[in-house]
Amino acid sequence: MSEYTGKEIVILEGLEAVRKRPGMYIGSTGVRGLHHLIWEILDNSIDEHLAGFCNEIHITMLKDGGIRISDNGRGVPVDIHPAKKVATIRVVYTILHAGGKFGNSAYKVSGGLHGVGSSVVNALSKHMIVEVKKDGLIYRDEYKNGGQPVTKLIKGALEPSGKCSASDTGTTVTFYPDDEIFETVQFKPDTVKKKLKETAYLNKNLKLVFKDEINDEEIVFLEQEGIKSFVNYINRDAVTLHKEPVYIEGASGDIEVEIAFQYTNNFSEQINPYCNRINVVDGGTLVTGFKTALTRIMNQYARELGVLKDKDENFDGKDIRNGLVAIISIKHPDPQFEGQTKTKLGNTDAKAAVDDVFSTQVQRYLDKNIDVLKTILNNSLKSYNARKASDKARNAVLKQLNDVDTKSKLAACTSKTADECEIYIVEGDSAGGTVKTARNRRTQAVLPLRGKILNVEKATLEKILVNNEIKSMIAAFGCGIGDEFDINKLRYDKIIILTDADVDGAHISTLLLTFFYRFMPELIYSGKIYRGLPPLYKVDYTNGKKKKSEYVFNDFELEKFRKNKTNKITGIQRYKGLGEMDAEQLWETTLDPERRVLAQISISDSVDADDITTTLMSSNVPPRRQFIIEEAKYAVLDI
């Protein structure tokens, strides 16, 4: 067994900071942030699996609201840390940026690279218990109230609390999220199960046991075919063009590559890339390597088999990828992710590795499976012919964008420097008028929408381009759409959706996000799309003898405000729409960059994003109805 001791735990150097700014570490204090706590602890166990020391993980939702995650890995080190002179387990769970992922000896492949997961979960929990089985002994360390140690150390060491078999090793973490920090501490079984299902696909032969003590349910997730089964799952409701997904695997140097793909009769492509099981939704070099190899190989086959004649130009990449669903999963010893959110891989050797493995293995497969090859080439030819026929009509529509009259709608800003400019998309002329009055005219533009935009799910580009509201947005943004899209021509650094906090406002926001996701995804991946978050309440109160007022953004914050005994509330004003605020109030709460609250739209899971978008926005009613029924029990009713 590879040695795993305190020497492998490297410290880069406060849990109080986590409690003050939890969003910086887990994204939010809502449902998504709550579940992120599970993923952080689960990731540590999976890293043990990737290192070859763990093949079984148990995830239990306890009756008392806690979560317990147990693995049969090596167990967190409990020896004295050479730098901190205390038990290493205490270092791991109480100091940020302390972990075994920074050196090269403990983990050769890892997804958690920042070393903050365990300590962040501890900081945001009211109670955490860590139990380690190692070398025939059991060690127990306990924390309360945001990571405050309860278990006493003897001369810096953690004393054993019991004995076990020498072969029985692993780590068990039990934690209870702090209800003073999170808007809800109610975990969603379906969210956990969905994550575990995906995790099983990406970690072939890893046994994941989910137990829900509240609903008396137990499920085992174990995938022996890995990402091949993942593609089958994604395409479960689709019409596929060949029966089985194509699966290939191989290694190039230290980089292991797995790819599974299958074609459907859909008009779009779906490529889901993973590096060390992290969903790098913005792709990067591993996707570039795959696309390059696929385009080159299919054009070679098309020429050899006479699908393309001498006079024909090559298929372009989109012709070949039309209807493609693919999973790319690589294991890289030193991944370089672009940005803290890890949404894009930057390693150039990943491109070469994927190209090398895919080129070699897929040709071996296709030479033996000519029927699959012919299916792909025929689909590419069909897309090629359709593209040629529609290019003329599409170009005519795109040229019309230059003639779209946005002046009557768009209130432009005077600055022409894109980096300092932003555009607010608002619903209706009434709200638009208030925002226009309140804004900073130099840097803030306003585009009111007259009515709801087209639901673009499954719509062709030609169809959406005749919608007036969409044409106005495209013309205002200036970056084009489809093949002509160029983010460098975008006139604004931020595109901010600003709608009322009601059902219609939520629907308009969803329609807009569906449009951006399907036809301008680069705007989301580049962090250009935001939602403005106007306050829901204005609270008047007295503190001592002083009369004060404060804006509150949601019911959770209002409840915390009410619990503050030093504040005596004298009045509460509820804002149902933007039109209920005057220009001054709108500026100080929603438009002023120094005081406003914006939510940046991001995609953390491309499969989940595509699944939810299809469920909510397609014409298939039963899945949408089921989704609403399932999610309704977690909704907060405003009566």
C-alpha positions in Angstrom: 0.0 0.0 0.0 1.3 3.5 -0.9 2.3 5.4 2.2 -0.2 8.1 3.1 1.0 10.2 6.1 1.2 13.7 7.3 4.2 14.4 5.0 1.8 14.3 2.1 -0.5 17.0 3.5 0.8 20.4 2.3 -0.6 23.6 3.8 -1.1 26.8 1.8 -2.9 28.9 4.9 -9.6 30.7 9.3 -12.8 29.1 8.9 -14.5 32.3 10.1 -14.0 33.8 6.6 -15.9 30.9 5.2 -18.9 31.5 7.5 -18.9 35.2 6.6 -18.7 34.6 2.8 -20.0 31.1 2.2 -20.9 32.0 -1.4 -17.3 32.4 -2.3 -16.6 28.7 -1.4 -19.8 26.8 -2.3 -21.6 29.2 -4.7 -24.7 30.0 -2.6 -26.5 29.4 0.6 -29.6 28.0 -1.2 -30.3 24.4 -2.2 -27.5 24.2 -4.6 -24.9 25.3 -2.0 -26.4 22.9 0.5 -25.8 19.9 -1.7 -22.4 21.2 -2.6 -21.4 20.2 0.9 -22.1 16.5 0.0 -20.1 16.7 -3.2 -17.1 18.1 -1.4 -16.9 15.2 1.0 -17.8 12.7 -1.7 -15.0 14.0 -3.9 -12.4 13.1 -1.3 -13.7 9.6 -1.2 -13.7 9.4 -5.0 -10.1 10.7 -5.1 -9.2 7.6 -3.0 -10.9 5.5 -5.7 -9.0 7.2 -8.5 -5.8 6.5 -6.6 -6.7 2.8 -6.5 -7.5 2.5 -2.8 -11.3 2.6 -2.6 -14.0 0.6 -4.3 -17.1 1.3 -2.1 -18.7 4.5 -0.8 -21.8 4.7 1.4 -23.9 7.9 1.4 -26.6 8.1 4.0 -29.3 10.7 4.6 -29.9 10.4 8.3 -33.3 10.7 10.0 -32.1 13.7 12.1 -31.2 15.7 9.0 -27.5 14.9 8.8 -25.4 13.3 6.0 -23.0 10.4 6.5 -20.4 9.5 3.9 -18.2 6.5 4.4 -15.5 4.9 2.2 -13.0 2.0 2.4 -10.0 4.0 1.3 -6.7 4.5 3.2 -8.2 6.8 5.9 -7.3 10.4 6.5 -3.8 10.6 8.1 -3.8 10.9 11.9 -0.1 11.1 12.6 1.5 14.4 13.7 1.7 16.9 10.9 5.4 17.9 10.5 4.7 21.7 10.1 1.7 22.2 12.4 2.8 19.7 15.1 -0.8 18.4 15.7 -2.8 15.5 14.3 -3.0 15.7 10.6 -6.7 15.0 10.6 -7.2 18.2 12.6 -5.2 20.1 10.0 -7.3 18.7 7.1 -10.6 19.7 8.7 -9.8 23.0 10.2 -7.3 24.8 7.9 -8.1 26.0 4.4 -5.9 24.9 1.6 -4.6 21.9 3.4 -4.8 18.6 1.6 -3.0 15.8 -0.2 -3.7 17.2 -3.7 -0.9 19.7 -3.8 2.0 17.3 -3.8 2.5 14.5 -6.3 2.9 11.5 -4.0 -0.5 11.0 -2.4 -2.8 11.5 -5.4 -1.6 11.2 -9.0 -5.1 12.0 -10.3 -7.5 14.2 -8.5 -10.5 16.4 -9.1 -10.3 18.4 -5.9 -7.3 20.6 -6.4 -7.8 23.6 -4.0 -7.7 21.7 -0.7 -10.7 23.6 0.8 -13.5 21.0 0.6 -13.3 19.3 4.0 -12.6 22.4 6.0 -15.3 24.4 4.3 -17.9 21.7 5.0 -16.8 21.8 8.7 -17.0 25.6 8.8 -20.6 25.6 7.5 -21.8 22.8 9.8 -23.1 23.0 13.3 -21.8 19.5 14.0 -19.3 17.3 12.3 -17.8 13.9 13.3 -14.9 12.3 11.5 -14.1 8.6 12.1 -10.9 7.0 10.7 -10.0 3.4 10.6 -6.3 2.9 10.1 -3.7 0.3 11.1 -6.2 -1.7 13.2 -7.3 1.4 15.2 -10.3 3.7 15.2 -9.9 7.4 15.6 -12.7 9.9 16.2 -12.5 13.7 15.9 -15.5 15.9 16.6 -16.4 19.6 15.8 -19.2 21.9 16.7 -20.4 25.4 15.8 -18.6 25.9 12.5 -15.4 23.8 13.0 -14.7 24.3 16.7 -12.8 21.1 17.9 -14.5 19.2 20.7 -12.1 16.2 20.9 -9.1 17.0 23.0 -5.6 16.3 21.6 -2.9 14.8 23.9 0.4 16.6 23.1 -1.0 17.3 19.7 -2.0 13.7 19.0 -5.5 12.2 18.6 -5.9 9.2 20.8 -7.5 6.0 19.4 -11.1 5.5 20.4 -11.3 1.8 19.6 -9.9 -1.1 17.6 -10.8 -2.7 14.3 -9.4 -5.3 11.9 -6.1 -4.4 10.3 -7.7 -4.8 6.9 -10.6 -2.5 7.8 -9.6 1.0 6.6 -11.4 4.2 5.5 -13.0 7.5 6.5 -16.5 8.3 7.7 -17.7 11.9 7.8 -21.0 12.8 9.4 -22.1 16.5 9.3 -25.1 18.7 10.0 -25.4 21.9 8.0 -25.8 25.1 10.0 -29.4 26.4 9.7 -28.2 29.9 10.6 -26.3 30.0 7.3 -28.4 28.0 4.8 -31.8 29.0 3.6 -32.8 25.4 3.9 -31.1 22.4 5.4 -33.5 19.9 3.8 -31.6 17.7 1.4 -33.3 16.4 -1.8 -32.9 12.6 -2.3 -33.5 12.9 -6.0 -30.6 15.4 -6.3 -28.3 13.1 -4.4 -29.3 10.1 -6.4 -28.9 11.9 -9.7 -25.4 12.9 -8.7 -24.5 9.4 -7.6 -25.8 7.9 -10.9 -23.5 10.3 -12.9 -20.6 9.5 -10.5 -21.1 5.8 -11.1 -21.0 6.3 -14.9 -17.7 8.2 -14.6 -16.1 5.8 -12.2 -16.5 2.3 -13.6 -16.8 -0.5 -11.0 -17.1 1.9 -8.1 -19.9 0.8 -5.8 -22.0 3.7 -4.4 -24.6 2.8 -1.8 -27.3 5.4 -1.2 -29.5 5.1 1.9 -32.3 7.4 2.7 -33.4 6.7 6.4 -36.2 9.3 6.1 -38.0 7.6 3.3 -36.7 4.1 4.0 -34.9 3.7 0.7 -31.7 2.0 -0.4 -30.2 2.0 -3.9 -26.8 0.7 -5.2 -25.2 2.5 -8.1 -22.6 0.3 -9.9 -21.8 0.7 -13.6 -19.6 -1.9 -15.2 -19.8 -0.3 -18.7 -19.1 3.2 -17.4 -19.6 6.1 -19.8 -21.1 3.8 -22.5 -24.1 3.3 -20.2 -24.0 7.1 -19.6 -24.6 7.8 -23.3 -27.5 5.2 -23.2 -29.0 7.1 -20.3 -28.8 10.5 -22.0 -30.4 9.0 -25.1 -33.0 7.1 -23.2 -35.9 9.1 -24.8 -34.2 9.9 -28.1 -34.4 8.1 -31.5 -30.9 6.7 -32.1 -29.4 6.1 -35.5 -27.3 3.0 -34.5 -28.1 0.6 -31.7 -25.1 0.7 -29.4 -22.9 3.6 -28.4 -19.3 3.5 -29.8 -16.9 3.1 -26.9 -13.1 3.4 -27.0 -10.4 3.7 -24.4 -6.6 4.1 -24.4 -3.7 6.0 -23.0 -1.3 8.5 -24.4 1.7 9.0 -22.0 0.3 9.6 -18.5 -3.2 10.6 -19.8 -6.0 8.0 -19.8 -8.8 8.6 -22.3 -12.3 7.2 -22.5 -14.8 8.2 -25.2 -18.4 7.0 -25.9 -20.7 8.4 -28.5 -23.9 7.7 -30.4 -25.9 9.6 -33.0 -29.6 10.6 -32.7 -32.1 12.2 -35.0 -31.8 15.5 -33.1 -30.6 18.7 -34.9 -28.1 19.6 -32.2 -24.9 18.1 -30.8 -24.2 17.4 -27.1 -20.6 16.8 -26.1 -20.1 16.3 -22.3 -16.4 16.6 -21.3 -14.9 15.4 -18.0 -11.4 15.7 -16.6 -10.7 13.8 -13.5 -14.5 13.4 -13.3 -15.0 17.2 -13.2 -17.6 18.3 -15.8 -15.6 21.0 -17.7 -18.7 22.4 -19.3 -16.8 25.0 -21.4 -14.7 22.2 -22.9 -11.2 23.2 -23.7 -8.4 21.2 -25.2 -9.8 17.8 -24.7 -12.9 18.7 -26.8 -10.8 20.4 -29.4 -8.7 17.2 -29.8 -11.9 15.1 -30.2 -13.5 17.5 -32.7 -10.4 17.8 -34.8 -9.9 14.0 -35.0 -13.5 13.3 -35.7 -13.7 15.8 -38.5 -10.5 14.6 -40.1 -11.3 10.9 -39.9 -14.9 11.2 -41.2 -13.8 13.3 -44.2 -11.1 10.7 -45.0 -13.7 7.9 -44.9 -16.1 10.1 -46.9 -13.5 10.4 -49.7 -12.4 6.8 -49.6 -16.0 5.5 -49.8 -17.1 8.0 -52.5 -19.7 9.8 -50.2 -18.0 13.0 -51.2 -17.0 13.5 -54.8 -13.8 15.3 -56.0 -15.8 18.4 -56.7 -17.4 18.5 -53.3 -15.9 20.5 -50.4 -15.3 18.7 -47.1 -17.9 18.2 -44.5 -17.4 20.9 -41.8 -17.4 19.9 -38.2 -21.0 20.8 -37.5 -22.1 18.6 -40.4 -20.4 15.6 -38.8 -21.5 16.4 -35.3 -25.2 16.9 -36.1 -27.1 14.7 -33.7 -24.0 13.5 -31.9 -24.1 12.7 -28.2 -20.7 12.1 -26.7 -18.9 11.7 -23.4 -15.2 12.4 -23.2 -13.6 11.5 -19.9 -9.9 11.8 -19.3 -7.6 11.3 -16.3 -4.8 13.8 -16.2 -2.0 13.9 -13.6 -1.7 17.7 -13.7 -4.9 19.4 -15.1 -4.8 23.1 -15.7 -8.3 24.5 -15.4 -9.1 28.0 -16.6 -10.8 29.9 -13.7 -11.8 28.9 -10.2 -15.0 27.3 -11.5 -13.0 24.7 -13.5 -15.2 25.1 -16.5 -12.4 24.8 -19.2 -9.3 22.7 -19.5 -6.2 24.4 -20.8 -3.6 21.6 -21.1 -2.3 21.3 -24.7 -1.1 17.7 -24.0 -4.8 16.8 -23.4 -5.6 17.8 -27.0 -2.8 15.6 -28.4 -3.7 12.7 -26.2 -7.4 12.7 -27.1 -6.6 13.1 -30.8 -4.1 10.3 -30.6 -6.3 7.7 -28.7 -9.5 8.6 -30.6 -7.8 8.5 -34.1 -6.2 5.1 -33.5 -9.1 3.4 -31.7 -12.1 4.7 -33.6 -10.6 3.7 -37.0 -10.1 0.2 -35.7 -13.7 0.1 -34.6 -15.2 1.6 -37.7 -13.2 -0.7 -40.0 -15.0 -3.6 -38.3 -18.4 -1.9 -38.1 -19.0 -0.6 -41.6 -22.8 -0.2 -40.9 -22.1 2.3 -38.1 -19.6 4.1 -40.3 -22.1 4.4 -43.2 -24.8 5.6 -40.8 -22.6 8.4 -39.5 -21.5 9.4 -43.1 -25.1 9.4 -44.4 -26.2 11.6 -41.4 -23.3 13.9 -42.2 -24.2 14.1 -45.9 -27.8 14.9 -45.0 -26.7 17.7 -42.7 -24.2 18.9 -45.4 -27.0 19.1 -48.0 -29.4 20.8 -45.6 -26.8 23.4 -44.7 -26.1 24.2 -48.3 -29.8 24.6 -49.1 -30.4 26.8 -46.1 -27.3 29.0 -46.2 -28.9 31.3 -48.8 -32.1 31.7 -46.8 -30.2 32.1 -43.5 -27.9 34.7 -44.9 -30.8 36.7 -46.2 -32.4 36.7 -42.7 -29.0 37.6 -41.1 -28.6 40.6 -43.4 -32.0 41.9 -42.3 -30.6 42.3 -38.8 -28.6 45.3 -39.9 -32.0 46.9 -40.7 -33.7 46.1 -37.4 -34.9 49.2 -35.8 -33.7 49.0 -32.2 -33.8 52.8 -31.6 -37.4 52.8 -30.6 -36.7 50.1 -28.0 -33.1 50.3 -27.1 -31.9 53.1 -24.8 -28.3 52.9 -25.6 -25.4 54.1 -23.4 -23.0 56.7 -24.5 -19.8 54.8 -23.8 -18.5 52.6 -26.6 -16.0 50.8 -24.4 -17.5 47.3 -24.1 -15.6 46.4 -20.9 -17.4 49.1 -18.9 -20.9 48.8 -20.5 -23.8 46.7 -19.6 -27.3 46.1 -20.9 -30.5 45.5 -18.9 -33.2 43.3 -20.6 -36.5 44.2 -18.9 -40.1 43.2 -19.4 -42.4 45.8 -20.8 -42.3 49.5 -21.4 -43.4 50.4 -17.9 -40.5 48.8 -16.2 -38.3 49.9 -19.0 -39.2 53.5 -18.4 -38.3 53.3 -14.8 -35.0 51.6 -15.5 -34.2 54.2 -18.2 -34.8 57.0 -15.7 -32.8 55.4 -12.9 -29.7 54.2 -14.9 -26.3 55.6 -15.5 -26.7 56.7 -19.1 -23.0 56.6 -19.8 -22.5 52.8 -19.1 -26.0 51.3 -18.8 -28.2 50.5 -21.7 -31.8 49.3 -21.5 -33.7 47.0 -23.9 -37.5 46.6 -23.0 -39.1 43.4 -24.4 -42.7 43.8 -25.6 -44.2 40.4 -24.7 -42.6 37.0 -24.2 -40.0 35.9 -26.6 -40.3 32.7 -28.7 -39.7 29.4 -26.9 -36.7 28.4 -29.0 -36.3 24.8 -27.7 -36.0 22.5 -30.8 -36.6 25.5 -33.1 -34.3 26.1 -36.1 -32.1 29.2 -36.4 -34.1 30.4 -39.4 -37.3 30.3 -37.4 -36.1 32.2 -34.4 -34.5 34.9 -36.5 -38.0 36.1 -37.6 -39.0 36.8 -34.0 -38.9 40.6 -33.4 -37.7 40.5 -29.8 -34.9 38.1 -30.6 -33.8 40.1 -33.6 -33.7 43.2 -31.4 -31.5 41.5 -28.9 -29.1 40.1 -31.5 -28.9 43.6 -33.1 -28.3 45.2 -29.8 -25.6 42.8 -28.7 -23.7 43.1 -31.9 -21.9 39.7 -31.7 -24.0 37.9 -34.3 -25.5 34.4 -33.9 -24.9 30.8 -35.1 -21.8 30.4 -37.4 -21.4 34.2 -37.4 -21.2 34.5 -33.6 -18.1 36.4 -32.5 -17.9 37.2 -28.8 -15.2 39.7 -29.4 -17.8 41.9 -31.1 -20.1 41.9 -28.0 -20.8 45.5 -27.1 -21.4 44.8 -23.4 -19.5 43.2 -20.6 -22.7 42.2 -18.8 -26.1 41.2 -20.1 -28.5 41.5 -17.2 -31.9 40.0 -17.1 -34.2 42.1 -14.9 -37.7 40.8 -14.5 -40.4 41.0 -11.8 -40.4 38.5 -8.9 -43.6 36.8 -10.1 -44.6 33.8 -12.3 -44.5 35.9 -15.6 -41.1 37.3 -14.7 -39.7 33.8 -14.0 -41.1 32.5 -17.3 -39.5 35.3 -19.3 -36.2 34.7 -17.5 -36.4 31.0 -18.4 -37.3 31.8 -22.1 -34.3 34.1 -22.3 -31.9 31.6 -20.7 -33.1 28.9 -23.0 -32.3 31.1 -26.0 -28.9 32.0 -24.7 -28.1 28.4 -23.8 -29.2 26.9 -27.2 -28.0 29.6 -29.6 -25.4 31.8 -27.8 -23.9 29.4 -25.1 -20.6 31.2 -25.3 -22.2 34.2 -23.5 -23.0 31.9 -20.5 -19.6 30.1 -20.6 -17.8 33.4 -20.7 -19.7 34.7 -17.7 -21.6 37.5 -19.5 -25.2 36.6 -18.5 -26.6 37.8 -15.1 -29.9 38.1 -13.3 -30.6 41.3 -11.5 -31.9 40.7 -8.0 -34.1 43.5 -6.9 -35.1 43.5 -3.2 -38.3 41.8 -2.2 -39.0 44.0 0.8 -38.2 47.3 2.4 -38.2 47.1 6.2 -38.6 50.2 8.4 -37.5 49.7 11.9 -36.1 51.4 15.0 -32.8 50.5 16.7 -32.7 52.2 20.0 -34.1 55.6 19.3 -33.0 55.8 15.7 -35.4 55.2 12.8 -33.9 53.2 10.0 -34.8 51.3 6.8 -33.2 48.4 5.1 -33.8 46.5 1.8 -34.2 42.7 2.2 -33.9 40.4 -0.8 -35.8 37.3 0.1 -37.9 35.6 2.8 -34.9 33.9 4.4 -33.2 37.3 5.0 -36.5 38.8 6.3 -36.8 35.9 8.8 -33.3 36.5 10.1 -34.0 40.2 10.3 -37.1 39.5 12.5 -35.1 37.3 14.8 -32.7 40.2 15.6 -34.1 41.4 18.9 -32.3 44.8 18.7 -34.5 45.8 15.7 -38.1 46.8 16.3 -39.9 46.5 12.9 -42.4 49.4 12.3 -43.3 48.6 8.7 -42.7 46.2 5.8 -43.2 47.1 2.1 -43.4 44.2 -0.4 -42.2 44.9 -4.0 -44.1 42.7 -6.4 -42.6 44.4 -9.5 -40.0 46.9 -10.6 -42.7 49.5 -11.3 -43.4 49.7 -7.6 -40.1 51.4 -7.0 -39.2 54.9 -7.9 -36.1 55.7 -9.9 -34.0 56.5 -6.8 -34.9 53.3 -5.0 -34.3 51.3 -8.2 -30.8 52.8 -8.6 -29.7 52.2 -5.0 -31.0 48.7 -4.8 -30.7 47.2 -8.3 -28.6 49.4 -10.7 -25.8 50.9 -8.6 -22.7 48.7 -9.2 -21.6 49.5 -5.6 -24.7 48.3 -3.9 -26.7 46.0 -6.2 -26.8 42.2 -6.1 -26.3 40.3 -9.3 -26.4 36.5 -9.9 -24.0 35.3 -12.5 -25.5 32.5 -14.7 -23.2 29.5 -14.9 -23.5 25.9 -15.9 -21.9 23.4 -13.6 -23.2 20.2 -15.2 -23.8 20.1 -18.9 -25.9 16.9 -18.8 -28.1 18.3 -16.1 -28.5 21.6 -17.9 -29.5 19.9 -21.2 -31.8 17.5 -19.3 -33.7 20.3 -17.4 -33.9 22.6 -20.4 -35.4 19.8 -22.5 -37.8 18.8 -19.7 -39.1 22.4 -19.0 -39.2 23.8 -22.5 -40.0 21.0 -24.9 -43.5 20.1 -26.1 -43.4 16.8 -24.2 -45.8 17.5 -21.3 -45.6 14.3 -19.1 -41.9 14.8 -18.1 -42.5 18.5 -17.3 -45.5 17.6 -15.2 -43.5 15.0 -13.3 -40.6 17.5 -12.8 -43.0 20.1 -11.3 -44.6 17.5 -9.0 -41.3 16.4 -7.7 -39.9 19.9 -7.2 -43.1 21.3 -5.7 -42.5 19.8 -2.3 -39.3 22.0 -2.0 -40.9 25.2 -3.1 -41.6 28.1 -0.7 -45.2 29.2 -1.1 -46.0 32.9 -1.1 -49.7 33.1 0.0 
